[in-house]
Amino acid sequence: MRPVVKFYESKTSFACISNPSITLDHSQVNDNSCDCPDGSDEPGTAACSFLDSLSPEQPLPGSVTGSTNTTNSLPGFWCANAGHIGSYVPFIYVNDGVCDYELCCDGSEEYAHVGGNKCENRCAAIGKEWRRADEERRKSKERSAAQRRALLKEAGDLRRAVQSRIATLKTEIDALEIKKSELQVKFEEVERSERGKVVKPEGQGGKLGVLLGLAKNRVAELRTTLDKVMDQRDDLKDKVEQLEDILRSLKDEYNPNFNDEGVKDAVKSWEDYAAAAESEEKKSDISDADILDALKEDGETSGINWAEFEHDDAASDTDIGSSPR
């Protein structure tokens, strides 16, 4: 409903809406002459379109403000637009010879032209198209809302999965750290026991020959054990690196805007672990190169050249004590 209709229902006279003290005869309404200071006597013409709150001040007889710088009390020319949506059209568009179908699809704003409305009524087609587009917009909003709900659910599920994965990885990391410490202790114990272990002579021959065979076998056993320890250590390092990569990816990709304290605590724990691991690496006093050098086969260029002892026919048990150191 248009709220201004009631002002035009009087049968006797018309009072200007913003200036009710000014009354006009009904014949002065829509007579294409702006008689009310607020332009309310011309709801169906453009006679008062010059009234504007932004207009520069200038003399205007009869105006309350004395100028065109005043507010028009009417929102515009009303187009009923049956079959579509009614709307107001700026007065400056009324009877200007242009069909403003986007605002007045029934063409009623051009009523003053000879032969009736200059513009045909297109509300049926425009209204149908508008309703079709509006239905598409409604369906699109519904689809968007459904997608949003699905994304929120998926995000919640992913967050719970990540929290569970973090807890599992933390447990695995703790277990691997314990296992690593245990293996390190065992390795050190083996090293100490092997350094002080006395080999009992077995087999026939002189003392030097027996000692030579036992020494070769013992060195081979130690080298094999060291090689196995190296392989086991490398496997553990690979597993730890995989877990560190997973946690590093989580730290880089998690969204702090979720404000999830569980995820934040997990990321903080990873940062502490990474800092401690970096410090441990700096403390390492043995390199892979040293170990690989110890694993090389004995020969002329590395380790003990056993051939010198095996083919030395002049060697005797007494040579052991007189050999140069």
PyMOL commands that set and color helices and strands:
alter all, ss='L'
color gray80, all
select helices_A, chain A and resi 5-8+26-28+91-93+108-110+123-196+207-253+256-258+261-283+288-295+307-310+319-322
alter helices_A, ss='H'
color red, helices_A
select strands_A, chain A and resi 14-15+23-24+77-79+87-89
alter strands_A, ss='S'
color yellow, strands_A
deselect
rebuild
show_as cartoon
